[in-house]
Amino acid sequence: VIAAKATGDAAHVRSALGLRLALATAGAEEARVALELAEAMRSVDRARAAELAERALVADDGDARAALVLLELIDARDPSPSTAGRLRSLAGETCEGLSAFARVATDASDCLAATVRWAALAPSSPAPLVMALSQSLARGVDDYLEVGVVALLESDRATPTVEPVLVRALERLSSLDRTERAGELCVRAAAHLGPGGPRFSALAIDIAQRTGSARLLRDALELG
């Protein structure tokens, strides 16, 4: 590794570190070499760098530097649930860490709790509430859908960027026993987002026709 560094050739350094990592003993040495290689890989392959940073943290679960490097790379590759939990313990509550934890948490309640804490750290961002709805849809947590939709619509976070997940949530809600309520929320979303939410008007009309609600159909048609 020292000889490779002397050449100034970054590819040689990465190759030498890779060989050194293959020979490293488990524990502190493995963590140190894996982290050094992660930092060397960061500008070349962020996903691989994140994998190596996670390996370093697994090898030495008290390595705060490995936790910080992994946090910087968290958008490139999701860590395992246990590593995400360890990352939170070492690096504290951060938007990036909570986002990753919410994605990989094995328990739906832990996932949603992480999005709540994330939302508190980022009061103007729609991302935490979008994540909560997306994960609820993916995990089949139907009980949260109405609450999540209302939370978005009652906040300042609802922008045209949230339309796709809102539409999916309302489509799902309309397939349950909350069909008319889903239609009402469609009308509300269309009014709230205006020109930024044209799909809600069409969905509201579709739901109104399915339910036979004249009031809902009138409200949907008035949206234009």
Disulfide bonds with the S-S distance in Angstrom:
none
